[in-house]
Amino acid sequence: MTVDQATADGDVTERLTSADPEAVDAALHDVLIAVAGSRADPRSWLAANRTAFAGVVTALQNARSSKTLELACRCLEALAPAVGYERLMAENLPLVVSGLNHPEPRLQKVALAIVWLSVDANQTAHFMASPAFSPTIRCVGSDSLEVAQSAVELLCRVSTNENAAVGVFSPDGSAILTDLAEGSETLRFRVLELALRVGAKGDAAADLMVASGLFSSVIEDIESDDILCRLNGIEAIGKLLDYSAGFDMLERLHIFGVLLPFLRTPMDDGDGPSIDDALTRAACMKFFGLFATKRPHELFRLDAAIGLRDLLERHLDDFAMRPDVLDPTLIALYNTASSPAGLRLLLLGRDAESPQQQLGSGARRGPIDRLVGLARGEAAGSTRLVALQGLACILDGCPRDGGGGGFEQGADACRSWFEDFGGWRAAATLARSAFDDVRVAACALMCAAAKFAWGVAALAAAGDVVDFLLDRSLEKTALGKEWRYSVVQAITKNPRTRDFLAAPVVQRLAAYVQEGPFYYVVNPEVAFESS
């Protein structure tokens, strides 16, 4: 007898509810084949076997082995879309609630899957008002990462818009999430992620998120005297930057007002800032650097809110002898300057948001001039390396000649900074360093300069730099060879290269690129038999 016959002859429910475990497993296996295959039609099958779903539920409830449990769960997951949300909740609500509250992760997972596979946008309000909603929120705190993530995804799915978000941020929902957030740090971040994703549905949802108080603990951490709590709090607000409404959320939560006192407080004494003060400032600068990377289009809003350019400039001056603060400040600076909007802000100030304003007598190059000086040699160790990496990022982020989106003079500023640094010769000198990270940073700077017309023009006047780049024997590491190759490749890709370099030089560069980064010149040796 075939599976189709077995499941159509009416005995499937009897076998599913049998006292014989082997018979139950066989029946579940037959059901699974009938409804979960590539050509299966669960709706038609259910129409022919109206009581079979109840039989699967019974098999699940009576399961005595992990095999039976798994088979029953897979059957339920396959049948849920065909059964439909209304029937599931009308006939099996206790089963769903029991599964959500069960300590066994597999049962929690199947209960979440049943809702996920059956609910649609028209039923979200009913689900949020049902006894299954609160247990779903509690599943966010499951020890099983798979269950917890499934719960987060389900809650985000049913919070289809800012009106639906009221369910998650209801008094009961907020109370459950607040209680969960008091657990481990990992769990708190999971709760905050859920709150952010639901709060991003719209202005009303964001207001509900703030009113829920879920972020109160984060703000308390930032204001805490415990430095570890403070650093964790600053790290937590970085998650806001992943959402389109992130800046509005930062303002609604008054985050900037919480951070600014740490940044504007004078140093403790003549010996410099305390360790806690330095760590806090460094964390804030890392946050601003992350902001510049993820939300460059809102840098002018950030400057209007906190005076970003002035903060960067002051920290470069006040912490010149403190690499633990200076290095994160440099990173925030070059992340800001690596976008056209950020470069405009740093050069022209917050009134220069209009692309019509050009670089003129009112431009302030102070912060980036300082970075160039540090890269040139005014600093050593990690600070010089960070400055060198920063200069490379700034040049790389600036649109090439004529492509500045109304701010073409940004390329002129980059040319000036590269020349002040020492140009190709200085970069080539650092590319001979014994330290891999310095050589890589120097190559990255040369790559960035090579995309500009003024860059290849300067290379033509730099003497033997081309010979240095083409000498494969000077670089031994695979990473260094790849970066050196990238420099030569960038030079050959610049359409203006032929205007400045002699034809034989261009041919040598093209041959180098064709050979690849790991080409090895073999010098044959002839051995003579001794007499």
N, C-alpha and C positions, 0 to 999 in steps of 0.2 A: 504494500500500500504506500503510495507517495505521500510526501508531506502535505501537499495541497488537499489530498483526500482525507488525510488524518485530521487536518484542521477544519475540514468542511463537513465532516460526518457527525459533528456534534459532540464528539467524545473529548475534545481538547480541554474543556473546563473540568470534566471529571478527572482527567489525568493530572491537571495542574493542582487539583485539590486532593490528590491521592495521599494516602499515608505512607506510600512507598517512596523514599527519597530518590531512588534511581528513576522511577517513573516520572516524578516531577521534573527532574533534570532533563530527561528525554523530551518531555512535553515542552519545556521552556526552550530547549534547543530547536525543536520543530517550529515553535512560534517565531523564534528569532530568525530562522531561515526564511520564513514566510513573509515577515514584515520588514526585514532589514536588508534584504538583497538589493542589488543594483536595479532590478526590474520589479521590485516589490511595490505593492499598492496597499498600504496599511488601512486606508479608508474602506476599500472594498472588502478587505479581509475582516475588518471589524463588523462590517454590515452583515457578513455571513456568520460571524461568531460573536454575537452580541454580548454574551456573558464571559467571553474569554478574558477581557481586561480585568474583571473582578477576580477571575481565577489567577491571573498573574499577581494581583495584589495579595491574594491569599497565600500564594507560593512564597512571596517575599516575607510576609508576616510569619510564616511557619518555617522559614529557612533555618536549617540546622548546620549547614556547611558553607564555607566561603564560596564554593563553586555555585551552589544554588543561589546564594545572595547575589553573586555577580551576574549570573544569567538573568535573574529576575529584574535586576536594575537595568541591564541592557535592553530587555524587552520593554520595560516602562519608558525608557528614553526613546525607543523607536516608535512606540505607540502614542506618546503624549500629543504630538501635533495633530494626529488623526482624531483623538478623543476630543480635543478642544478644551479651552480654558473653562468654559461655563460648566461642562459636565464634570471635569476634573474637580473643580471647587465645590460643586453641588454634591457629588457622590463620594469624593475622596479627600475632602478638606482635612479631616482628622489624620489621614495618612500623611499628607503633605506636612502638616504641623509637627506630627510625631517625627518625621524624617528630619526636619530642620532642627529639632531639639535633641535629636539622638546623638550620643557621644561617638558613634561609629562614623568616620568621615565619608565612607562610601554611601551611606544612607543620606547624609546631609547633601552630598553631591547629587544624588539622583533626585532628591526633593527640589533642589535648586534647578536642576535640568528640566524637570517636569514643568515648572512655572516658566522657565526661560523659553522652552519650545512651544508653549501654548499661548502665552499672554501676548496681546498686541496693544497698539496705542489706545484702542477703544476700551480696554479693560484695566488700564493702569490705576485709575481711581478706585475701582472695586478692589483690586489687589492691595492697595495701600490701606484700605479700610478693613481688610480681612484680618483674621487672627494669624495669618501666615506672614504678615509684613514684619512685625517686631522680631520674630525668630530669624527672619532673613537678615535683618540688621545685626543680630547677635552672631550670625555666621561670619561676619567680618573679623571677629576675634578668634576664629577657629585656629587650632594648632596646625591644621593642614593648610599649607599655602595654597594648594589647588582649590580647596573649598572656600577659603577666604577670598581669593581672587575672583572666583565664580560669583560670590555674593556681591562683591564690589561692582562687577560688570552688570549683574542683574539690577542692582539698585540704580546704577547710572542709566541703564536702558529704560527702566520704567519712569525715571525722572525725565520724561521726554521734553519738557519745557519748564520755564520758570514757575508756572502754576503747579505743575506736578512735583516740583522740588519741595513743596511744603511738607510732603510726607516724610522725607529724610530729616528735615529740620523741624519737625513737629516736637512738642515737648517730650513725648515719649521717645521719639527717635534720637533727639539730641541727648537725652539722659542716658540712653544706651551707649551712644557713641562716646560721650564724655567719660562714662565708666570704663569703656574699653581703652580709651586713650591714656588712662592712668596705669596701664600695664607696662609692657616693655617699650623701649624706644622704637623698635621695629613696628610694633602694633600702633603706636601713636602716629608714625609716619603714614601707615596704611589708612588710618581714620582721616588724617588730614588730606590725603590724596583723594579719598572719596568726597570729602566736604568740598574740596576745590573743584573737582570735576562736576559735581552737581551745582555748586555755586556759580560756575561759569555759564550756566544756561541763560542768564540774563540779569538785568539790574535787580529785579525783585528777588531772584534766587540768591544773588550776592548779598543783598540786605538780610535775607533770612540766614545766610551762612554767618554773617557777622553777629546777628542777634542771638544765634545759637550758643555763642560763647565757646565754641570748640577751639578757637585760636587764642583764648585768654591764657591758656597755659603756656603757649609759645611766647606771648608778650611777657608773661611773668618770668619765663626763663631768661629772656633777653635782659630784663631789668634786674635779674638776680645777682647777688654778690658772689655766687658760686660760678667760677669762670667756665667750668665744663658745661653747666646748664646754659650759660650765656652763649657759648659757642654753638651748642646744639640748636638753640633757638634761632640764631642767625642763619645757620645752615637750613633750618626748616623753612624759613620764609623764601629761600631760593626756589622752592617748588612752585611758588606763585608765578614765577616767570615763564612757566611752561604753558600758560593759558592765555587766550586772546584777551581776556579781561583782567590779566594779571596786574597791570598798573593800577586800574581802578580798585582792585582788591587791596593793594598795598595802601592806597589812600584811605579806603574805607576803614581799614584796620589801624590807621594812624602809625604805620610802621616807621615812616621817615621821622616822625616826631620822637619815636623811641630811640632811633639810631643816632640822630644828630647830636644829642648831648655828649655821647662818647667821643665824637669826632671833633667837637668844638671846645672840649674841656682842655684848658692849658696843661702842659706837662707838669708832673708832680713837683719836680725840683730841678736843680741844676744838673743832676746826674742823669736826667732823662726820664722817660715814662717807666712806670712799674711794669712788671711782667704781664699782669692782668690787663693793664691799659694797652700795652703793645699787642697782645694777642687779640684783644677786642677790635682795635683799629685794623689789624691785619685781616680779621674775619670780615669786617665791613667792606674793606677794599676788595676782597675776593668776591663779595656779593655784588659790588658795583661792576667789577670786571665781568662777572657772569651776566649781569643785566646788559652790559654793552654788547656781549656776544649774542644773546638771545633776542634782544629787543632794541636794535640800533635805531629803529624808526621812532623810538620814544625817548631818545637821549635828551632832546630839548625839553621835554616835559620833566625829565628827571633833574635837569639842571635848574629849571624853574622851581622845583620843589626843594632841592637841597643845596644848590650852588655847587654842582659837581666840579666844574672847572677850577673854582677857587679852592675847593677841598683838596683836589689832586695837587695843585700848585703848592699849597701850604704844607702838605705832608712831604712833598719832595724836599722842601727847604728845612722843615723842622726835624726830619728823621734821616738826615743825610748819613749819619753814623750808625743807624740802626737797620741792618739788612732785613731783620724780621718784620719791619714795617715798610721799609723802602721797597723791597722786592715786590710784595703784593700791590703796592701803590703803582709801581712801574707797569705791572701786568694790567691793572685797571686802566692806566693811561693808554697803553698801546692797544688794548681791546677797544677802547673808545675811539682812538684815532684810526683804527683799521677799517672803518666804514666811512663813506663820503659824508654822511650826516655828522658823525662824530668828529671827523677832521674839520669840518666847517665850524662846529661848535668850539673846538679847542682853539682854532685860529681867529675866529671872528666874534665869538660870544653868543649868548642866547638870542640876541636881536638879529642874528644872521640866518634865521631859519629859512628866509626867502632865498631861493637860488639866484636871484638877481644880484645880491650883494657879492662883491668880489674882494679879493685880498688886496688891502691897501695899507695906508699909513696906520689905520686903527687896529691892524692885526697884532695879536700877541702870540709869539712863538715860544714863549718862555718854557712851558712844561716839556715840550718836545725837544727844544734846544738842550734842556738839561739831560734828557734821555740820551741824546746824541753824544754829549760830552762824556757821560758815563760809559757808553759803548766804545768811545774813542780811547779811553784809558784813564779817565778820572776816577774810576772805581776798579776793583779787582774781584776775583772770585765769582760768587754766584750773582752779585749785583751787575757786574759787567756782562756776564752771560745773558741775564734777563734783559738788559738794555739792548744787547746785540740782537737777541731774538725779537725784541719789540720793534727795533728799527726795520728789521726784515718784514715783520707783519704790517707795519704802517705803509711801507712802499708797496707791498703786495696787495693791500686793500685799496690803494688809491687807483682809480681808473686811469688807464694809459692815456697818452696825449689826445686831447680833444674829446675824451669820453667821460668827462667829469660831471655830466648832468647839470650844466650851468655853472660849474665850479672848476673850470679847467686850470685855474691857477694853483689848485692843490698839487698838481704835478710839478709846478715850478717850486713849490715849497719842498716837495720830496727831493727834487734835484739839489736844492740848497743844503738839505740835511745830509744827503749822501756825500756831497763835496766836503762839508764840514767834518764829517766822519773821517775822511781821508780817501774816499773813492775806492776804485778797484784795487789799488796797490795795498791799501790798509786791509781790505777784505781778504786779499790773497795772502797777506802775511798771517792773518788769523787762521786761514785755511791750512796753514802749515803747522798749527798747534799740535802738541802731543795729546791733547784731550779731544775725544770724539765729539762731545757735545758742542765744543767751541768750533770745530771744523764744520760740523753740520750747520750751525747758526750762520757762520760766515758764508757758506755755500747758499743758504736760503736767502741771505742778503743779496748776493750776486745774482741769483735767479730773479729776484724782485726787480733789481735795477735793470736787468737785461730786457725787460718788456717795454721799456721806454726808449724813445728815439734818442733822448739825451744820454741814456745809459749806454747804448752801443757806440755813440759818438765818444763818450768818455773812455770806453774800452779801447777804441782805436788809438787814443792818445796815451794809453797806460803802458806802453812799451811791451815788456815780455810777459804780461799777464796771460795772454792767449797761449804762449808756449808753456807756461806753468799749468794751465788747465788741461792741455793736451798731453802732458807728460804722465802717462799711466803709472809709471814706476814710483811716483811720489805718494800714492795712496794704497794702503795695504788691506783695509777693512772693506767688507761688502757694502756696509752702509755708506761709507765714505765714497766708494766708487759710484754708487747709485746717485748720490747727491752731486758729485762732480759731473756725472753724465747729465743730470737735470740742468745744471748751469749751461753746459754747451748746447743742450737741446733748446733751452730758452733763447739763447743768442741766435740760433739758426731759425727759430720760428718768428723772430721779429722781422717784419717786412722791410724795415729800414736798414737792416744789417749790411746789405750789399751797397748801400749808399756811403757807408763809412769805412768798411773793411775791404782790403785789397782782395781781388778775386782768388789768388792762391790761398789766402787765409780762410776765406769762405769755403773753399773746396776742402781744406784740411778739417774744418769744423764739421762739414757735412759727412765726410768719411768717418770721423769719430762717432757721429750719431748712428751711421749705418752699421758700424761694427758692434755697437751695443756697449753697455757699461762694463762688461767683464771680459772684453777682448784681451787676449794675451798674445804678445809678440813672441814667437818662437825663434830663437837664434840657433840654427843647426850647427852642430859641431862634428868635424870629421876626425875619426880616430885612425891613427896609423899604427900598423904592426911594428913593434920594435925589432930591430935587426939582431 
